[in-house]
């Protein structure tokens, strides 16, 4: 397939992102026929994920081509993006012409800060889904949520499900099934504890306690971002 007819997908990267939010969809989308996958940074300089993995962008804000799909991954670095005018302007500009605009985990908060979630059903990581309402969204606890051209995925590993959903939309169910088999995506975790409801109160309380300060910081930034969005 020629570059002109390619399906251009872009994944935003930034300091302190959760790398699996990005690398899960990256792996899936690179296996989709005709896909051209771009790793987008503010500049071409490497960024470092929240656990120290360096990731090198393939394009910058200024060199990124028009996209069919834009994905915003989540992570602790989302906090720094919520009031980052340059990043928000880039996301808004690319989203205007994109066929699909998507997020993984807390990346949905960036879509909200740009104003893309007004009246939309959307999801996020279970610790951040409560913040979606501040951006006019309808919070939904599902693995992948599609509302028009907006696609949002739950926490971290849901990025693989989101990307497979994109493949089904673009290339059909058979191609998506082939990719799922090719990467042997056949989850069989050693315990059924992948949601607060399944894990029970003890693990949930431990996680909430561990990240209480960061959660409060995010709450304050969400409130500021929501106020800034509605004041324009």
C-alpha positions in Angstrom: 0.0 0.0 0.0 1.3 3.4 -0.9 2.0 6.0 1.7 -0.8 8.1 0.3 -3.3 5.3 1.0 -1.9 4.2 4.3 -3.7 4.3 7.5 -1.7 6.7 9.6 -1.9 6.1 13.4 -0.1 8.3 15.9 0.7 7.6 19.5 1.6 10.5 21.7 4.6 10.1 24.1 5.6 12.3 26.9 7.7 12.2 30.1 6.2 9.8 32.8 3.8 8.0 30.5 2.9 4.4 31.2 4.8 2.6 28.5 2.4 -0.3 28.1 -0.4 2.2 27.4 1.6 3.0 24.2 3.5 -0.1 23.4 0.4 -2.4 23.6 -1.4 -0.5 20.8 1.9 0.0 19.0 2.4 -3.7 18.7 -1.1 -4.4 17.5 -1.3 -1.5 15.0 2.0 -2.3 13.4 0.6 -5.7 12.4 -2.5 -4.1 10.6 -2.1 -4.2 6.8 -1.4 -0.8 5.4 -0.8 0.9 8.8 1.9 3.5 9.3 2.5 4.0 13.0 4.0 7.2 14.3 5.4 7.8 17.8 4.8 11.5 18.4 6.8 13.6 20.8 6.8 17.3 21.4 10.2 17.2 19.9 12.3 14.4 18.4 14.2 14.0 21.7 13.6 10.7 23.7 11.2 10.8 26.6 11.4 8.6 29.7 8.4 6.6 30.9 7.3 6.6 34.5 9.5 3.5 35.2 12.5 4.7 33.3 12.2 3.2 29.8 13.4 5.6 27.2 11.2 6.0 24.1 12.3 7.8 21.0 9.7 9.7 18.9 9.6 9.1 15.2 7.9 12.5 14.5 7.4 15.7 16.5 4.5 18.1 16.8 5.9 20.0 13.8 6.6 17.0 11.5 3.6 14.8 12.3 1.5 14.0 9.2 -2.3 14.1 9.2 -3.6 11.1 11.1 -6.4 8.7 10.7 -6.0 7.6 14.3 -4.6 9.6 17.3 -4.1 7.7 20.6 -3.3 9.4 23.9 -1.8 6.9 26.4 -2.0 7.6 30.1 0.4 7.7 33.1 1.4 10.0 35.8 2.7 12.4 33.2 -0.9 13.1 32.2 -1.0 15.6 35.1 1.6 17.7 33.4 -0.4 17.7 30.1 -3.7 18.9 31.5 -2.6 22.5 31.5 0.0 22.2 28.8 -1.2 24.6 26.1 1.1 23.4 23.4 0.2 19.7 23.8 -3.5 20.5 24.1 -3.4 22.6 20.9 -1.6 19.8 19.0 -4.2 17.2 20.1 -7.1 19.5 19.2 -5.6 20.2 15.8 -4.9 16.6 14.9 -8.3 15.5 16.2 -10.2 17.8 13.9 -9.2 15.7 10.8 -8.6 12.3 12.4 -11.0 9.5 11.6 -10.7 8.2 15.1 -9.4 9.8 18.3 -8.6 7.4 21.1 -7.1 7.1 24.6 -5.8 4.5 26.9 -6.1 4.7 30.7 -5.9 8.3 32.0 -5.1 9.6 28.6 -8.9 10.2 28.3 -8.4 13.2 30.7 -6.4 14.9 27.9 -9.2 14.3 25.5 -11.5 15.9 28.1 -9.2 18.9 28.6 -9.3 19.5 24.9 -13.2 19.4 24.9 -13.6 16.2 23.0 -15.7 14.4 25.6 -18.6 16.7 26.0 -21.7 14.5 26.1 -19.7 11.4 25.2 -19.6 8.1 27.0 -16.0 7.5 28.0 -13.8 5.3 30.3 -10.4 5.5 31.9 -8.4 3.7 34.6 -10.6 2.8 37.5 -8.9 5.4 39.7 -9.4 8.2 37.1 -12.8 7.4 35.7 -14.4 9.7 38.3 -12.7 12.7 36.8 -14.3 12.4 33.4 -17.6 14.0 34.5 -15.7 17.3 35.1 -15.1 17.4 31.4 -18.8 16.8 30.5 -18.3 13.1 29.8 -20.6 10.3 30.8 -18.2 8.0 32.9 -18.6 4.4 31.8 -16.8 1.4 33.4 -16.2 -0.7 30.3 -13.0 -2.1 28.8 -13.5 -0.2 25.5 -16.1 2.5 24.9 -16.9 3.9 21.4 -19.0 7.0 21.0 -18.8 8.4 17.5 -15.2 8.8 16.5 -14.1 8.8 20.1 -12.7 5.6 21.5 -11.5 5.3 25.1 -9.9 2.3 26.8 -9.6 1.4 30.4 -6.4 1.0 32.3 -3.1 0.0 30.8 -3.7 -3.5 29.3 -7.0 -2.3 27.8 -4.9 -0.6 25.2 -4.5 -3.9 23.4 -8.3 -4.4 23.4 -8.7 -0.8 22.1 -6.2 -1.4 19.3 -7.8 -4.7 18.3 -11.1 -2.8 18.2 -9.6 -0.3 15.8 -8.4 -3.1 13.6 -11.9 -4.6 13.5 -13.3 -1.2 12.5 -10.7 -0.6 9.8 -9.8 -4.0 8.4 -12.5 -6.4 9.6 -12.9 -9.0 12.2 -10.8 -11.7 10.5 -7.7 -9.5 10.4 -8.2 -8.5 14.0 -8.5 -12.2 14.9 -5.3 -13.0 13.0 -3.4 -10.3 14.9 -4.8 -11.5 18.2 -3.7 -15.0 17.5 -0.3 -13.8 16.1 0.5 -12.0 19.4 -1.1 -14.9 21.3 -3.3 -12.5 23.2 -5.1 -15.0 25.3 -5.2 -13.6 28.9 -5.1 -16.2 31.6 -3.9 -14.3 34.7 -2.9 -16.3 37.8 -5.7 -14.6 39.7 -9.0 -12.8 38.9 -8.1 -9.5 40.3 -8.1 -7.1 37.4 -10.8 -4.7 38.7 -11.7 -3.4 42.1 -14.9 -5.4 42.1 -12.9 -8.6 41.5 -9.9 -7.9 43.6 -11.8 -6.9 46.7 -11.4 -4.1 49.2 -8.0 -4.9 50.6 -6.0 -4.5 47.3 -8.0 -1.5 46.3 -7.5 0.3 49.6 -3.8 -0.4 49.5 -3.5 1.1 46.0 -5.6 4.1 46.9 -3.5 4.7 50.0 -0.3 4.3 48.0 -1.3 6.9 45.4 -3.4 9.2 47.6 -1.2 12.3 47.1 -0.9 11.8 43.4 -4.7 11.3 43.2 -5.3 14.6 45.0 -2.9 16.4 42.8 -4.7 15.0 39.7 -8.0 16.1 41.1 -6.8 19.7 41.5 -5.4 19.8 38.0 -8.5 18.3 36.5 -10.6 21.0 38.2 -8.2 23.7 36.8 -8.3 22.1 33.3 -12.1 21.8 33.3 -12.4 25.5 34.4 -9.9 26.6 31.7 -11.8 24.7 29.1 -15.2 26.2 30.0 -13.8 29.8 30.2 -12.8 29.9 26.5 
